[in-house]
Structures are given as structure tokens and as C-alpha cells.
């Protein structure tokens, strides 16, 4: 449900327009240096501000409520909270009976029998990813030898980064949205992370990534493009005793276990479902298709701000796998 992890454990909470959102993190070793300023860089990567981003501006200052004393982790549970201060709840009341296409409005209303907090998407809002990013900061401190590279490699079907700005401007003018593909790369990962069968490294990484709203596809290494290759071309030739391979079609994982090469993950993020273009969708009041014009504040391409969230998911999964492997050793 709202909990993930075996040794590095996270529990997420909050709603978009509630008092706060945040995360409870357990299993963090004692003695790690940690201060509110450590979160600033990654939290800023998630903030809006570019072309086509939401006009909802929050301070996103982390409040460390427990688990840190005199600048170091105590070994106890760490509670991180972010206050919601810039809210505009009136924009969403009509979406209970007139749900947005491709959003969680309809299914949430059915599943929770109308008791869900629908304001700003409630617990389905991207606002909750603040806690994921914050947990990722701590995860990176646990696996400090691993470095991360995160890039958008495809925006609306275009792989040329020089065209991304033009695509985004055109999308905003059309009051529409676009999605794309993010490539995550983790470098200097030790051999042996991952616990097959059901906690294989691909399984735990994918589990976290698919928990993020908007993620509709995850692949490792060459992914689906590998269908064009025969085994003789797909296979990664091992070059030395460290397991370094000539190619990395498997994305750094064999048998659910890290093999020492870069872990490469590609993540497809769908176009933001909330758009400013009028759409027809079912109305439960009139029991027919009715035009819907969505108000509120939304991103034309959430993929730009999602990059750091997806990177945090990878870091959290690797931190959990690292602590499990360390415990076994």
C-alpha cells in the first residue's frame, strides 16, 4: 500500500491540498551526516519554473521531525514533512462527477466510495513525490559510491534535445501536454545486489518506478529494441574478471543480480492528463458525454520535473538492496 522496502523502508503520506505531505524512513544506519541543506539540490530539481510548468509555487522546505540529532542520523525512524501553503482547492470540486480522462478521479471515487480527498488529486497528486525525492537524498548517502546520470532521451517522439524547447512551447500554445522517455544510469554499482526470485533487482526497481503517477513503461538496457537482435548480438561478452562487458544490452543486471556494469533503466512517462484543452468525457450528473475544461495549475510536460523523482526511486531500490546484501555478508 503506502509502504516499501525490506531494510531501507519508506512510508509515504499526505494529500495535495492537505496540511502537509511527507515520508517516514526507517532502517537508516546511525551516524550519517544529515541536515536540511542536504535536500536543497534535489528538491530544486523537482521545482517548477521552466516553460509549461505549474504556477503552483511552494517553498518545499523540508522539516526534519525525528531521527536526526546534532547533525547525524540516530538510527531511529526519520520523519520528513513539507507544508502545503499555496493551495487552490475550489478548482477541483466538479471533478468528482465529471472525472478527468486518464486521471485517477474515476477509479479513486469508486474504490474509496466518495470519501477520498479529491482536492488537487489528493493522494494521487504528484505533490507526494516530494517525499520520494527526500528519501532518495538519504538513500544516496547510504550508497555514496554510486553516482547517477539522468536524462530525457525522447520528448514526444523526438530524440534531438535541441528541439525540446520548441516542442514544449508549441504544446503550451496548443493547451496540450506531451510525454517522453527518461534514461536513468547508476554507475559503480557493486556486483551482487538483488535477491532473486521475487526481489530481483529489476523487480524492486520497477516496483518503485511504477508507483509514480504517469509512468507507463520500464525497460532495462536495450529494452524492447533488443527484439531486433539475435542471441549472438544481444549477449554481453564478458571482458575481464571484474565482469565488465563489451556491450550492456542487459542493463547491468543478470539473473536479477547486479553484474558490475552500469545499471541502465529507461522509463516512459505519459503526457500529463490534466490539460487546458477542452475534452469530452463522461458526466455522472447528466449520464452522457459532456465537454470538460480543466482549471487549476498543471505541467505541460511533467517529465522534466519527474527526472529527479525517478532517479530517487532507483536510489531507494539500490539502497535497500545494498543493506540486504550487506546484512547477508
LINPE-V655435 format. One record per residue. N is the residue number from 1. SS is DSSP state (alpha for helix, beta for strand, coil for the rest). PHI is phi in degrees with one decimal (999 if undefined). PSI is psi in whole degrees, 0 to 359 (NA if undefined). Layout:
{{N;SS;PHI;PSI} {N;SS;PHI;PSI}}
//
This chain:
{{1;coil;999;259} {2;coil;-103.0;19} {3;beta;-128.3;142} {4;beta;-143.6;145} {5;coil;112.3;150} {6;coil;-100.4;312} {7;coil;-112.7;316} {8;coil;-91.6;100} {9;beta;-108.0;136} {10;beta;-126.3;144} {11;beta;-131.8;120} {12;beta;-96.4;150} {13;beta;-152.1;163} {14;beta;111.2;169} {15;coil;-132.8;159} {16;coil;-54.0;316} {17;coil;-112.7;18} {18;coil;-78.8;190} {19;coil;-65.7;321} {20;beta;-160.9;167} {21;beta;-127.9;161} {22;beta;175.6;195} {23;beta;-151.3;144} {24;beta;-108.2;124} {25;beta;-118.0;125} {26;beta;-122.0;156} {27;coil;92.5;7} {28;coil;-78.7;125} {29;coil;-58.4;150} {30;coil;-73.7;152} {31;coil;93.9;3} {32;coil;-83.0;129} {33;beta;-63.6;130} {34;coil;-152.8;130} {35;coil;-144.9;159} {36;alpha;-56.4;328} {37;alpha;-67.9;339} {38;alpha;-66.0;340} {39;alpha;-90.4;345} {40;alpha;-59.1;312} {41;alpha;-58.7;309} {42;alpha;-71.6;324} {43;alpha;-65.0;324} {44;alpha;-67.5;329} {45;alpha;-65.4;335} {46;alpha;-87.7;342} {47;coil;-67.6;151} {48;coil;-74.6;174} {49;coil;150.1;336} {50;coil;-85.7;185} {51;coil;-61.2;130} {52;coil;76.9;13} {53;coil;-92.9;163} {54;coil;-60.5;150} {55;coil;-88.0;2} {56;coil;-77.3;112} {57;coil;-112.4;118} {58;coil;-113.9;155} {59;coil;-68.3;328} {60;coil;53.4;38} {61;coil;-83.5;128} {62;coil;-77.3;137} {63;beta;-111.8;114} {64;beta;-91.1;106} {65;beta;-90.7;338} {66;beta;-162.6;166} {67;coil;86.3;359} {68;beta;-132.0;131} {69;beta;-142.2;129} {70;coil;52.7;41} {71;coil;80.1;10} {72;beta;-137.1;151} {73;beta;-66.9;145} {74;coil;-94.8;345} {75;coil;98.7;349} {76;coil;-89.6;177} {77;coil;-65.9;138} {78;beta;-105.5;120} {79;beta;-104.6;120} {80;beta;-115.1;130} {81;beta;-128.7;151} {82;beta;-130.9;124} {83;beta;-75.7;142} {84;coil;-95.3;115} {85;coil;-120.2;332} {86;coil;-106.6;80} {87;coil;-115.2;155} {88;coil;-146.0;76} {89;alpha;-71.5;340} {90;alpha;-65.1;343} {91;alpha;-72.6;352} {92;alpha;-119.4;353} {93;alpha;-62.1;329} {94;alpha;-75.1;347} {95;alpha;-79.5;352} {96;alpha;-67.6;316} {97;coil;-95.3;347} {98;coil;-132.6;72} {99;coil;-67.4;146} {100;coil;-70.2;140} {101;coil;-62.8;141} {102;coil;65.3;10} {103;coil;-106.2;175} {104;coil;-85.9;0} {105;alpha;-51.8;309} {106;alpha;-66.9;307} {107;alpha;-66.5;324} {108;alpha;-65.0;320} {109;alpha;-65.7;322} {110;alpha;-71.6;311} {111;alpha;-64.6;318} {112;coil;-102.3;12} {113;coil;56.8;34} {114;coil;84.8;359} {115;coil;-88.7;355} {116;coil;-67.4;153} {117;coil;-82.9;108} {118;coil;-86.8;350} {119;alpha;-63.3;121} {120;alpha;62.7;19} {121;alpha;90.9;355} {122;alpha;57.6;231} {123;alpha;-77.9;355} {124;alpha;-93.8;3} {125;coil;-75.8;148} {126;alpha;-63.5;347} {127;alpha;-56.8;327} {128;alpha;-68.7;344} {129;alpha;-69.7;350} {130;alpha;-54.7;315} {131;alpha;-64.8;323} {132;alpha;-62.9;315} {133;alpha;-61.6;317} {134;alpha;-63.5;318} {135;alpha;-64.5;325} {136;alpha;-63.5;325} {137;alpha;-61.0;316} {138;alpha;-70.5;321} {139;alpha;-58.7;318} {140;alpha;-63.7;331} {141;alpha;-71.3;329} {142;alpha;-72.8;321} {143;coil;-107.8;52} {144;coil;-61.8;341} {145;coil;-79.0;346} {146;coil;-90.7;134} {147;beta;-112.6;158} {148;beta;-126.4;141} {149;beta;-125.7;128} {150;beta;-132.8;127} {151;beta;-146.1;148} {152;beta;-82.3;122} {153;beta;-108.2;355} {154;beta;-157.3;124} {155;beta;-124.8;115} {156;coil;55.7;36} {157;coil;87.4;358} {158;beta;-103.1;132} {159;coil;-101.3;357} {160;coil;-89.8;108} {161;alpha;-61.0;332} {162;alpha;-65.0;342} {163;alpha;-96.3;354} {164;alpha;-60.9;318} {165;alpha;-62.6;318} {166;alpha;-64.6;317} {167;alpha;-60.2;316} {168;alpha;-66.9;316} {169;alpha;-61.8;317} {170;alpha;-64.3;320} {171;alpha;-64.0;318} {172;alpha;-63.4;317} {173;alpha;-61.0;325} {174;coil;-84.5;359} {175;coil;60.2;32} {176;coil;-115.8;196} {177;coil;-146.1;162} {178;coil;-136.8;158} {179;coil;-120.1;194} {180;beta;176.7;198} {181;beta;-126.8;131} {182;beta;-105.5;134} {183;beta;-103.9;125} {184;beta;-105.6;136} {185;beta;-134.9;123} {186;beta;-109.1;123} {187;beta;-107.3;151} {188;coil;65.4;40} {189;coil;-85.7;129} {190;coil;-68.2;158} {191;coil;-73.7;137} {192;coil;111.0;0} {193;coil;-79.2;138} {194;coil;118.8;141} {195;beta;-126.1;84} {196;coil;-61.3;147} {197;coil;-95.8;309} {198;coil;-86.0;352} {199;beta;-113.4;35} {200;coil;-58.2;155} {201;alpha;-61.5;321} {202;alpha;-61.1;321} {203;alpha;-64.6;313} {204;alpha;-72.0;322} {205;alpha;-63.6;313} {206;alpha;-63.7;321} {207;alpha;-54.5;312} {208;alpha;-68.3;316} {209;alpha;-62.6;319} {210;coil;-73.8;352} {211;coil;-77.9;344} {212;coil;-85.8;126} {213;coil;-58.3;135} {214;coil;99.8;342} {215;beta;-78.7;123} {216;beta;-123.7;358} {217;beta;-161.6;140} {218;beta;-137.1;131} {219;beta;-139.0;159} {220;beta;-117.5;139} {221;coil;63.2;231} {222;coil;-72.7;341} {223;alpha;60.5;222} {224;alpha;-66.5;339} {225;alpha;-66.2;343} {226;alpha;-67.8;348} {227;alpha;-64.6;339} {228;alpha;-82.0;351} {229;coil;-103.7;151} {230;coil;-89.3;167} {231;alpha;-55.3;322} {232;alpha;-63.5;333} {233;alpha;-94.7;329} {234;alpha;-72.6;321} {235;coil;-57.2;137} {236;coil;-91.7;109} {237;coil;-69.0;126} {238;beta;-79.6;126} {239;coil;-97.2;333} {240;coil;-154.5;182} {241;coil;-69.3;346} {242;coil;-85.8;357} {243;coil;84.2;7} {244;coil;-63.6;135} {245;beta;-113.3;156} {246;coil;-66.8;319} {247;coil;-121.4;174} {248;coil;-136.3;49} {249;coil;-63.9;334} {250;coil;-86.3;358} {251;coil;68.7;30} {252;coil;81.3;12} {253;beta;-137.5;130} {254;beta;-130.2;133} {255;coil;61.8;24} {256;coil;80.7;9} {257;beta;-124.7;137} {258;beta;-62.2;139} {259;coil;-111.0;8} {260;coil;98.6;346} {261;coil;-87.4;170} {262;coil;-56.8;136} {263;beta;-84.3;121} {264;beta;-119.0;122} {265;beta;-128.3;133} {266;beta;-110.0;134} {267;beta;-126.6;124} {268;beta;-91.2;122} {269;beta;-108.2;124} {270;coil;-74.1;163} {271;coil;-58.8;142} {272;coil;-54.0;125} {273;coil;-69.4;330} {274;coil;-83.5;109} {275;coil;-124.0;163} {276;coil;-95.1;6} {277;coil;-89.3;135} {278;coil;-63.1;134} {279;beta;-129.3;156} {280;beta;-97.1;133} {281;beta;-154.7;160} {282;beta;-67.1;135} {283;beta;-109.9;127} {284;coil;-76.8;344} {285;coil;-76.1;312} {286;coil;-94.4;350} {287;coil;57.6;42} {288;beta;-157.7;170} {289;beta;-69.8;131} {290;beta;-134.4;149} {291;beta;-67.4;140} {292;beta;-126.2;124} {293;coil;-113.2;110} {294;coil;-79.4;128} {295;coil;-98.0;192} {296;coil;97.0;197} {297;coil;-131.1;119} {298;coil;-141.3;164} {299;coil;-95.6;139} {300;coil;-74.4;335} {301;coil;-147.7;88} {302;coil;-64.1;345} {303;alpha;-58.6;328} {304;alpha;-65.8;315} {305;alpha;-79.7;341} {306;alpha;-75.7;342} {307;alpha;-53.8;310} {308;alpha;-69.4;332} {309;alpha;-66.9;314} {310;alpha;-66.2;321} {311;alpha;-61.1;320} {312;alpha;-63.2;320} {313;alpha;-59.2;315} {314;alpha;-62.5;317} {315;alpha;-63.8;319} {316;alpha;-63.7;314} {317;alpha;-62.0;319} {318;alpha;-70.2;324} {319;alpha;-64.8;318} {320;alpha;-63.9;315} {321;alpha;-63.7;322} {322;alpha;-65.0;315} {323;alpha;-66.6;323} {324;alpha;-65.0;313} {325;alpha;-61.8;319} {326;alpha;-63.4;320} {327;alpha;-64.3;318} {328;alpha;-64.2;319} {329;coil;-63.9;NA}}
//
